[in-house]
Amino acid sequence: MEASLGIQMDEPMAFSPQRDRFQAEGSSKKNEQNFKLAGVKKDIEKLYEAVPQLSNVFKIKDKIGEGTFSSVYLATAQLQVGPEEKIALKHLIPTSHPIRIAAELQCLTVAGGQDNVMGVKYCFRKNDHVVIAMPYLEHESFLDILNSLSFQEVREYMFNLFKALKRIHQFGIVHRDVKPSNFLYNRRLKKYALVDFGLAQGTHDTKIELLKFVQSEAQQERCSQNKSHIITGNKIPLSGPVPKELDQQSTTKASVKRPYTNAQIQIKQGKDGKLMKQSKTVDVLSRKLATKKKAISTKVMNSGVMRKTASSCPASLTCDCYATDKVCSICLSRRQQVAPRAGTPGFRAPEVLTKCPNQTTAIDMWSAGVIFLSLLSGRYPFYKASDDLTALAQIMTIRGSRETIQAAKTFGKSILCSKEVPAQDLRKLCERLRGMDSNTPKLTSEVQGHASHQPAISEKTDHKASHLIQTPPGQYSGNSLKKGDSNSCEHCFDEYNTNLEGWNEVPDEAYDLLDKLLDLNPASRITAEEALWHPFFKDMSL
């Protein structure tokens, strides 16, 4: 690829190509930086215009973060006495639901302000613009310090994370987006702060009143989505006339997104008010998979998985596309399970990936386990997947396919996998990835090999027979775990920047806690309070 980009010069060059390249790169970076600064300045001006009262209190210095639902700015409070105080201003996007904004504020005011949970100082509103002012905690990038932390610092980090989770879980708050960028860490001052409750939901007994409204709204939305159409033959008529409020929604959400199949069916609404099946499109990857269709089906039959599944469901519900690369009308007619999926890819728990409707604070503990796994292995992000099935396959490469299938049964899900994948020994895995073992390349090849067998998920209640799909191993966790991978070269293990203190004697308690955090069954997964009393923190006090 690089050779094809080379340019051969017939005439002698009157300049140094290397110097010219460096000058061009430097000029490009400078222009990019100036462009960003101009953009930030414009955003700050717009914020002042949207919420004029901010200018009376704050001097906005910089834009320090931007997400899907908000932007964060660094400001100083213009107080009459004393030194200037640094403040973080979170500007919520105007399209955010008022109840969701109010619920986030209530989480910060009721549970925040102690035990490493971010609090709130002020809140400003002008029309549909809302700005939350919070204390600013200067913090390090997790990626920058990952491999320079001593083992004791890792213990302190996890202990303080569990303190924050215990605090919010006591109020019945499920954070839903626990990850390093949402747990601020000041290494010098040893201060921590759990932030961003924009995706938070409440448990059934939550003490945050507004989260109950958020939860009830989500349930109503799921109920309306579950009133889906019934598909018969090539035509897809609705069971009744199309409601006006769902007219546009059903057209959009009825599209079947199956990126690895060669039968991606697009749905559109016909003139007669019925939804009609449109054309089929074939992608390049699925054409490759089509040649392997017969081999995959045979492999599944020989393993006995298909026979077992077929015997457990009525013949009338058995589809004719099982273990193939097409989608039949029987599969399309089944109601799609709708459940909360909020969170960041790579940190979602198995029950989230399999669309389990009853999700608890255990999903936060799984996310904390993934953070701990990154700290012990020195790899971040540890999991990197483009979709839920790929993410589940990656989890299987670490926790085992049999164990994942068994755990899914406990919360009403059935997972099918074309090959049995053994569970990894967590200590050996982390030591190899951290560089304590010379067999790292072997591990990488093993992980890539296992991850090439992607599972299919179905609802246990309706015996949905999904497809078993084999995807090239390059798309799986082998890439995110592999040293030297182009996507992970920034966070490869660096022996010169690493603090080896304590890493040569990592106690068994560390991996026992990790195992309990990454328990595939949310019902038996360790809680934040239990984690704080784990022997791993035996000499640390609350």
Disulfide bonds with the S-S distance in Angstrom:
none
